[in-house]
């Protein structure tokens, strides 16, 4: 995402640019001077109020501009806004939403949730690894976790046949902004790990186009603290686009096959990749624990709360 910063408060601007740049390597930040042409191809973030712009300029720019505000007073309709002291994930989520709408790319990802993509050398043990990862996240850090299967076979489904097209109903609920519609189409096991309520076997999620898949991830990420996207070996272009937008990418491998993950990710996203070599026994547990430290860090999360208002433990 290309971002043009036009902020008069230089102290706030510099701090924000630093945090945005360090939060995600895929955000390209450019500080705009008086020449608006410096923001060509970028979504604009500014503390200039909408009322401070000429009507023609506002009409030309408002589709790709997010206004930093302290109050909603006197904000014209159809203007995108974000409160000045919102968290970095909240600011990025609003910017991503505006950028993707402006570029016609779909709703994007809600960055208030952590999106982790998982791939493996073989489909045979991908679900097992993702369940272990989800359990480790819940045990060590708390919060709500959902595993989203993206490969062609769904290993997380229920045994009985699901009547009706629950995935279509879920997408419709998200598009209509009905978050309560998510309750009846997800299932949470005794360990606190959630999955979509779909049948075993052929996975309908693997046949969604890119816009539909983005819509699904966007809706789920507004409800759960962490989304684990299980790609296994399914590197279709729609899945790869989600993987590249993930905060973290984990490859579970045994060294028996060449995954080609470097070519799939490219130079821009390869820095998000963590490899876990599976050897069996306690070594795998230690490798998983080390991976969690790389993702979440080792310092306190005591003040962070999940969407269920429970503290996320360190």
N, C-alpha and C positions, 0 to 999 in steps of 0.2 A: 504494500500500500504506500502510495506517495502522499506525503503530508506537507502542506505549506503552513508555516506558523507566522501569524501577523498579530503579535501581542505587544502592547505598549509597556506593560509592567515587566521590565527587563529581568528583575530578580526571579519573578515567578516563571517567566519564559525560559530562562536558562535552566532552572531546576526541572521544569517540565520536559524540555528537550532531552536532558540527560536521562531522565527516567524512561521516557518513551523509547529512546534509542537503545537503552540497555535492556528493556523489557522484551523486545522482539527484534531479531535481526532482519525481518522482512519489512520493517517500517523505515522508509527513507524520508528523513526530515530535512526540510529546507526552510530557513528563516527568510521571510519575505520582507523586502524593503518597501520603498514607495512604488516600485514597478510591479503591478499585479501580474505581469507576464511571467514573473519568476515562479508563479504557481500553476503554470501550464501543465495539465494532466494530473493535478493533485487536488485532494480535498483540502479545504482551508479551515484552520482553527484560529479564531480571533476573539479578542476581548473588546473590539469595537462593537457597540450595540447596533442592532438592526436599524434603529431610528437614526443612527449617526451616518447612515449611507443614503445617497440619493436613490430615489425610487427606481430609476432605470438600472443603476448598479446593483441594487438589492435583487431586482427581478432576474438579472443576468447571473448572479452568483449564488442565490440562496439554495439551489438544488445541490450544491457541492460545498456548502459552508456550514460549520458548526459554531454557534456563538456561545462564548463563555459568559455566564450570567451569575449575578448574586441574587436576583429576584425575577420572577416571571412577569412582573408588572411591565406593561407597555411593550411586550414582545408580540410582533405581528403573527398572524396565523401562518401555518405552513413553513415556519422557520425551525431549523434543528438547533437545539440548545443542550448545554451540559453545565451543571453547576460547577463553579470554580474549584471547589475543594472536594470534588468527587474523587474516588480512588482511580488509580491508573487503569485497572481492568475495566472499570465503568466508562472511562473516557475513551479507551480503545474500542470498546464494544460499540459505542455511539458513532465513533469515526468510521469503523468498519461497516456499520449498517448504512451510513450515508454514502460511503465510497462505493459499496457494492450496488446500491440502488442507482447511483449516478452512472456507473459503468455498466449497468444491466447484468450484474453477476449473481443476483439472488441475495438472500438476506445476510449471508456471512455467518460468522461464529460469534456467540456471546462469550466474550473474554472474561466474564466474571466467573466462568467455570474453567477448570483445567482440562484441556483435551490432550490425551496421550494416545498415540497410535502404536499398535503392536503388530509386528510381522514375524514370521518364523520360516525356517527352512522347509518345514513340512506342516500340512494342515493337521496331522495326527495329534500333535500335542499343543496346538495354539490355544485352544479353549482352556486346557489345564493351566497353561502359563498365565493366561489372562485372569482366571479365577484366583490363582495364587497372588498375582499382583494386586487385584482388587481387595483381597482379604488383608494383605500387608498394608495397603493404604488406609483401610478402615481401622485396623488395629493400631497402627503407629500414629495416624494423623486425624482420624475421625472424618466426619462429613459423610455425604451421600455419594455413592459410586454406582454408575450404570455401565454395563458392557454392551456395546453396540456391534453386532456381528455384521461384517461387510463381505465375507467370502460367500461362495455359492451354496454351501451347505451350512445350515444353522444347527450348531451343536448346543444351543442354549434353550431350545424350544421345549414345550410341554409335550407329553406323550399323546394326549388326546387331540383330535382335530379341532382347530379353532373355527367356529362358524362365522361367516361374514368376513369382509376384508378389513381387519382391524388396523392394518397399516394405512390404508386409504383414509379411514376415519381419523387416525392419529394425525396424518398430514393435514386433513381438512380442519381439525381442531386448532392446530398450530397456525395455519394461515388465517383463521378467524380470530386468533388471539384468545382462544378459550383454553387456558392452562389447566383447568379442572378436567379437561378431556383426556389428559395424560394418565389420570388415576386408573382408569379401567383397562389400559393396554400395556401396563408394566407389572412385573412381578418381582418381589423382594424375598430372597431366601432367608434362612435362619441366621446366616452370617452377616446379613445386611447388604448383600450384593444384589443389585437390581438388573433385570434384563427385560427386553420387549416380550410381550405375551404373544408369541408366534409358535406355530407348529414346528416340530423337528423336520429335518429334510431340506428341501428346496427353500432357499432364503430369498424372500421377495425384496429385501433391502438391497441385495446385490444387483437388482435389475432397475433400480431407480436411476433417472438421469441426474446430471450434476446439480441442477436447480432443486430438484426434489430432495436429493441427499443433503444439500446445504440447509434446506428448510427443516429437515428432520433433525440435524445436528443442532441447529439454532434453537429449535423448540425444546429439545431435551436439555441443552446446556443452560436454559433458564430455570430448570427445576433441580438439577443435580450439581454437586460441587465438582465432581470429576466424571468425565466421559472417557472410557477406554474403547477406542475403535479397533476391533479385532479384524485386521486385514488378512491374517495368515499368509498365504502366498498369492492372494488375489490383487495383483497390481494393475487393475484396469484404471484407465485415466481418471475416472470419477473418484475412485478411492485415493489415488495419488494426490489429487488436488486437496482432499481433506487431510491427508498425511502431511503435506507441505505446510498447512495452516496450523498443525498441532504445535503445542509448546514443546513437547518431547516425543521422540520416536525411539522405540525399543525393539531391537532385533534379538530374538532367542535363536541360538544356533548351536549345532553340534559338530560343525566342521565337515560334514559329509556331502554337502551340496553348496554350489555357488549361487547365492541369491541375486547378485547383480544390483544390490541395494544402492551402491554408489551412483550407478547410471540412472536409476529411478529417481533419486532425490536431487541430483545435480549439486553444484557448488553452493547454492544459496541455502539449501536445507540440510546439508550433510552435517553441519555443526550441531544439529539437534539430536543426532543419533547416538544411542548408547547400545553397545553390544553386550549380551550376556551369554557366556559360553556354558552350556548345560553339560554337567559331568555326572550328575546324580548325587544323592545324599546331601549332607550338610553344606557342601560347597555351593550348591545352587541357592540355598537359603542365604548364605553370606553374600553371594553375588547380588541377590535381589535386595538385600538390606543396603548394600553399597550403592545400588542404583537409586534407591529411595533417598539416600543422602544427597546424591547428585541432583535429583529433581527438586526435593523439598528443602534441602539444606539441613544444617544441624542446629541452627539457632531457634529460639522459641517462636511458636505459633499460638501462644496462650491467648492472645487477644483476638484471634481470628475465629469467627463463628461460621458454622455451616448454614445451609439454607433451612435446616430443621432447628436452628437456634441453639444447637449444642456446640460446645467449644470443640474446635479442631485441636486435638492433642499434639504436642511436639513428639 
